[in-house]
Amino acid sequence: MTVFDDAVLDDPSGLTEADTEGLLLSAARAGAQVRSTSEAAAARGLDDALGSQPRALVLLARPGVAPAIHRLLAALAGPSCPVPVIRTDATPSWIGPLDVVLAHADDPADPELAASIDRAGRYGATVVLTAPDEGPVAAAAAGNALLVPPVVDVPAGLAAARVLTAGLLALRALGLLDPDVDALADELDREAERDHLVHESFVNPAKSLALRVADRTPLLWGLDPVATAAAGHAAQVLGEFAGTVCDVADYQQARARTALHRAAVRGGSEADLFADPELDGPVGGRRVMLLAVRPGHTADAMRRLAENAVPNADVLAPSAEVAEELAGDEATCAAVLALRFELAALYLGLATGNVGAALRSGQR
């Protein structure tokens, strides 16, 4: 593995050579994932299958991208959702014909997911599954589930846009949410263009983000439930592609962890100039990032509180950063944030040799 050298991020030819698996291109196809998933779901009759509100909506998440994306879907539905939204990794014992199950397979051979899909189908629940159309999971879904297969081929760790789109379409069909899926795809295309490898770090949001988390422990603190869910996905991709360990929490929970919050407040402040590393700990090794998606008075008040308490923190709020360009709903803003972290994780992973081939300009 190479040592991180920030100069490599502004070497497009070196990045292209190092990206032997085409991961940057795969991530940039998030908008295409949205469009193809929407078309596939329509072709499979998703709207007809989900014609009425269920007794409960069960989000069945196995390891991979699904847990964070399902948490995001639950946050988007919100506490006022007229039906219970249950997040679980196995079909609950009470499942029945009045319930709807959403599931995703990172691993098409996952035996526990196959068993859960089979159980939900046998007990009459309506199941919507995003998975390859071959393998044990697909076999369990045959006759028991509405299977939405991938059309745009990307690695499992970069399939968040597909999982999110299927979930949003299901929520719309159930009358629980009214997302603009076309706008979502367009904004993801725009974010991919902003983050393209030919753009230098000072104008490239993903490269800039990679530089800010390099050699640090990111503290990803959400200022609203939607942003906190997006932070969970950020931690997943940073761990998967960059080998970076993250802390994820909503800001109120972060404040309750007083020692960590106190260290975060000290980091980068004037008092930090006189800090004793042996007594105070390596506060410089952390990077506080406040994530914000949801607008409104409550969210604004939380943001002011957090910014006043941790003035050195980075604030990531896509709708505010590119207000003249980003005109989407909460789902779109969260998806843009998620994609930015995906590309940042890939840039960091390529620069450090955690993915792809070693960058020759980064070797020492």
C-alpha positions in Angstrom: 0.0 0.0 0.0 1.3 3.5 -0.9 1.6 6.5 1.4 -1.0 9.2 0.8 0.3 12.1 -1.3 -2.3 14.8 -2.0 -0.6 15.6 -5.3 -1.9 12.4 -6.9 -5.5 13.6 -6.7 -4.7 16.2 -9.3 -3.1 13.6 -11.7 -6.0 12.5 -13.9 -3.8 10.1 -16.0 -2.4 8.5 -12.8 -5.8 8.1 -11.3 -7.1 6.5 -14.5 -4.2 4.1 -14.6 -4.6 3.2 -11.0 -8.4 2.6 -11.3 -8.0 -0.8 -12.8 -11.6 -1.8 -11.8 -13.2 1.3 -13.3 -14.6 2.2 -9.9 -14.8 6.0 -10.5 -16.8 5.4 -13.7 -19.1 3.0 -11.8 -19.8 5.6 -9.1 -20.4 8.2 -11.7 -23.2 6.1 -13.1 -25.4 6.7 -10.1 -27.9 8.7 -12.2 -28.0 5.9 -14.8 -28.7 3.5 -11.9 -31.7 5.7 -10.9 -33.1 5.8 -14.5 -32.6 2.1 -15.2 -34.1 1.0 -11.9 -37.1 3.2 -12.5 -37.6 1.6 -15.9 -37.1 -1.9 -14.6 -39.5 -1.4 -11.7 -42.2 -0.1 -14.1 -41.7 -3.0 -16.5 -42.1 -5.4 -13.5 -45.4 -3.7 -12.5 -44.2 -2.2 -9.2 -47.1 0.3 -9.0 -49.7 -2.4 -9.6 -48.2 -4.7 -6.9 -48.2 -1.9 -4.3 -51.7 -0.5 -4.7 -52.6 0.3 -1.1 -51.1 1.2 2.2 -49.8 -1.8 4.2 -50.2 -2.7 7.8 -46.4 -2.4 8.1 -43.5 -1.6 5.8 -40.5 -3.9 6.6 -37.1 -2.9 5.4 -35.1 -6.1 5.2 -31.4 -5.2 5.2 -28.5 -7.6 5.0 -24.8 -6.5 5.3 -23.6 -4.1 2.6 -25.2 -0.9 1.3 -28.7 -1.7 2.4 -28.6 -0.9 6.2 -27.7 2.7 5.7 -30.0 3.2 2.7 -32.9 1.6 4.5 -32.2 3.9 7.5 -32.3 6.8 5.0 -35.7 5.6 3.6 -37.1 5.4 7.1 -35.8 8.9 7.9 -37.4 10.3 4.7 -40.7 8.6 5.6 -40.4 10.4 8.9 -42.3 10.0 12.3 -45.5 11.1 10.7 -45.6 8.1 8.3 -49.1 6.6 8.6 -47.7 3.0 8.8 -44.9 1.6 10.9 -41.6 1.3 9.2 -39.5 -1.6 10.6 -35.8 -2.0 9.9 -34.6 -5.6 10.4 -32.1 -8.1 9.0 -34.6 -11.0 9.0 -38.3 -11.4 8.3 -40.2 -10.9 11.6 -42.3 -13.8 12.9 -45.5 -11.7 12.6 -45.3 -11.0 8.9 -48.5 -11.5 7.0 -50.5 -10.7 3.8 -51.1 -7.1 4.8 -47.4 -6.2 5.0 -44.9 -5.1 2.4 -41.2 -6.1 2.6 -38.4 -4.2 0.8 -35.1 -6.1 0.5 -31.8 -5.9 -1.3 -29.1 -8.5 -1.9 -25.5 -7.5 -2.0 -24.7 -11.2 -2.1 -27.0 -13.1 -4.5 -26.1 -16.3 -2.5 -27.0 -15.0 0.9 -28.7 -18.0 2.6 -30.3 -15.9 5.4 -31.8 -13.5 3.0 -33.1 -16.3 0.8 -34.8 -17.8 3.8 -36.3 -14.5 4.8 -37.6 -13.9 1.3 -39.1 -17.4 1.2 -40.7 -16.9 4.6 -42.3 -13.6 3.7 -43.7 -15.0 0.5 -45.1 -18.1 2.1 -46.9 -15.9 4.7 -48.5 -13.8 1.9 -46.5 -10.5 2.3 -45.8 -8.4 -0.8 -42.0 -8.5 -1.4 -40.0 -6.1 -3.5 -36.4 -7.3 -4.0 -33.5 -5.6 -5.7 -31.1 -8.4 -6.6 -29.5 -10.2 -9.6 -31.9 -12.5 -11.3 -29.8 -15.5 -10.7 -28.7 -17.3 -7.5 -30.3 -18.6 -4.4 -31.9 -15.3 -3.4 -33.5 -14.9 -6.8 -34.7 -18.5 -6.7 -36.3 -17.8 -3.3 -38.1 -14.8 -4.9 -39.5 -16.8 -7.8 -43.2 -16.6 -7.4 -42.9 -14.9 -4.0 -41.5 -11.5 -4.8 -41.3 -8.7 -7.4 -37.7 -8.9 -8.4 -36.0 -5.7 -9.8 -32.7 -6.8 -11.3 -29.7 -4.5 -11.9 -29.5 -3.1 -15.4 -26.4 -0.9 -14.9 -23.6 -3.2 -13.8 -21.7 -1.7 -10.8 -19.9 -3.3 -7.8 -22.1 -4.1 -4.9 -20.6 -1.4 -2.8 -21.6 1.3 -5.3 -25.3 0.2 -5.7 -26.7 2.6 -3.2 -28.5 4.6 -6.0 -30.3 1.5 -7.1 -31.4 0.5 -3.6 -32.5 4.1 -2.8 -34.5 4.4 -6.1 -36.3 1.1 -5.6 -37.2 2.2 -2.1 -38.4 5.6 -3.2 -40.5 4.1 -5.9 -42.1 1.7 -3.5 -42.8 4.5 -1.0 -44.4 6.5 -3.8 -46.5 3.6 -4.9 -47.7 3.1 -1.3 -48.6 6.8 -1.0 -46.1 7.4 1.7 -43.8 9.8 -0.1 -43.7 11.8 -3.3 -40.1 11.8 -4.6 -39.1 13.3 -7.9 -37.0 10.4 -9.3 -36.2 12.2 -12.6 -34.8 15.2 -10.7 -32.8 12.7 -8.5 -31.2 11.2 -11.5 -30.4 14.6 -13.0 -28.8 15.9 -9.8 -26.6 12.8 -9.4 -25.4 13.3 -13.0 -24.5 16.9 -12.1 -22.7 15.8 -8.9 -20.7 13.2 -10.9 -19.7 15.9 -13.3 -18.6 18.3 -10.5 -16.5 15.4 -9.0 -15.0 14.3 -12.3 -11.3 13.3 -12.0 -10.3 16.0 -14.5 -11.3 18.8 -12.1 -8.7 19.9 -9.7 -9.1 19.5 -5.9 -10.0 23.2 -5.2 -13.0 23.0 -7.5 -13.8 19.3 -7.0 -16.1 18.6 -4.0 -15.2 14.9 -3.8 -11.5 15.5 -4.0 -11.7 18.3 -1.5 -13.6 16.0 0.8 -11.0 13.3 0.4 -8.2 15.7 1.4 -10.1 16.7 4.5 -10.5 13.2 5.8 -7.1 11.9 4.7 -5.0 10.7 7.7 -7.9 11.7 10.0 -10.7 10.0 11.9 -13.9 11.6 10.6 -16.6 12.3 13.1 -19.7 12.3 10.9 -22.4 14.0 13.0 -25.8 14.5 11.4 -27.9 17.6 12.2 -31.1 15.8 11.1 -32.2 12.2 10.8 -31.8 12.2 7.0 -28.3 13.5 7.2 -27.4 11.1 9.9 -28.5 8.2 7.7 -26.4 9.6 4.9 -23.5 9.7 7.3 -24.0 6.0 7.8 -23.5 5.4 4.1 -20.5 7.6 4.1 -18.9 5.5 6.9 -19.7 2.4 4.9 -17.9 3.5 1.7 -15.0 5.1 3.5 -14.4 1.8 5.3 -14.9 -0.3 2.2 -12.8 1.7 -0.3 -10.4 3.9 1.8 -9.9 1.8 4.9 -11.0 4.8 7.0 -12.6 4.4 10.4 -15.5 6.8 11.1 -17.7 7.8 14.0 -21.4 8.3 13.0 -24.0 9.9 15.3 -26.7 12.5 15.3 -25.4 15.7 16.9 -27.5 15.4 20.0 -26.1 11.9 20.7 -22.6 13.2 20.0 -23.1 15.9 22.6 -24.0 13.2 25.1 -20.5 11.6 24.6 -18.9 14.4 26.6 -15.3 13.5 26.4 -15.3 13.0 22.6 -17.4 16.2 22.1 -15.0 18.2 24.4 -12.0 16.9 22.3 -13.8 17.9 19.1 -14.5 21.4 20.5 -10.8 21.8 21.4 -9.5 20.6 18.1 -8.5 23.5 15.9 -9.4 26.2 18.4 -7.0 28.8 19.9 -6.7 26.6 23.0 -5.4 23.8 20.8 -2.2 25.8 20.2 -1.2 25.2 23.8 -2.5 21.6 24.1 -0.3 18.9 25.5 -0.8 15.8 23.3 0.2 13.5 26.2 -2.4 15.0 28.5 -5.1 16.0 26.0 -4.9 13.2 23.5 -4.4 13.5 19.7 -7.3 15.9 19.0 -5.6 16.8 15.7 -6.3 13.3 14.4 -10.0 13.9 14.2 -12.1 15.8 11.7 -15.6 16.9 12.7 -18.0 17.0 9.8 -21.6 18.2 10.4 -24.0 16.9 7.8 -27.2 18.7 7.1 -30.0 17.8 4.6 -33.4 18.7 6.1 -34.5 22.4 6.0 -36.7 24.1 8.6 -36.5 26.0 11.9 -35.6 22.9 14.0 -32.8 22.0 11.6 -31.5 25.6 11.4 -31.5 25.8 15.2 -29.5 22.6 15.5 -27.0 23.8 12.9 -26.4 27.0 14.8 -26.0 25.2 18.0 -23.5 22.8 16.5 -21.5 25.4 14.6 -21.2 27.6 17.7 -20.1 24.6 19.8 -17.6 23.3 17.2 -16.6 26.3 15.2 -13.7 24.4 13.4 -16.1 21.8 12.0 -16.7 21.3 8.3 -20.4 21.7 7.4 -21.7 19.6 4.5 -25.0 20.8 3.3 -25.4 20.2 -0.5 -28.6 22.3 -0.9 -26.8 25.3 0.6 -23.4 24.7 -1.2 -24.8 24.7 -4.7 -28.1 26.4 -4.2 -28.1 27.9 -7.7 -27.7 24.4 -9.1 -29.2 21.8 -6.7 -33.0 22.1 -6.6 -34.1 18.8 -5.2 -36.0 17.4 -2.4 -34.6 15.8 0.8 -34.0 12.4 -1.0 -32.1 14.2 -3.7 -29.9 16.2 -1.3 -29.1 13.0 0.7 -28.3 11.1 -2.5 -25.9 13.9 -3.7 -24.2 13.8 -0.3 -23.9 10.0 -0.5 -22.4 10.1 -4.0 -19.9 12.7 -3.0 -18.7 10.5 -0.2 -18.5 7.5 -2.5 -16.3 9.4 -4.9 -14.2 10.8 -2.1 -13.7 7.3 -0.7 -12.6 6.1 -4.1 -10.2 9.0 -4.6 -8.7 8.4 -1.2 -8.6 4.6 -1.8 -6.8 5.1 -5.1 -4.4 7.6 -3.6 -3.4 5.3 -0.8 -3.5 2.0 -2.7 -6.4 0.5 -0.8 -8.2 0.0 -4.2 -6.8 -0.4 -7.7 -3.1 -0.4 -8.6 -0.5 1.6 -6.8 -0.1 5.2 -8.1 3.4 5.5 -9.1 3.5 9.2 -8.3 2.4 8.4 -4.8 5.0 5.7 -4.0 7.8 6.5 -1.6 
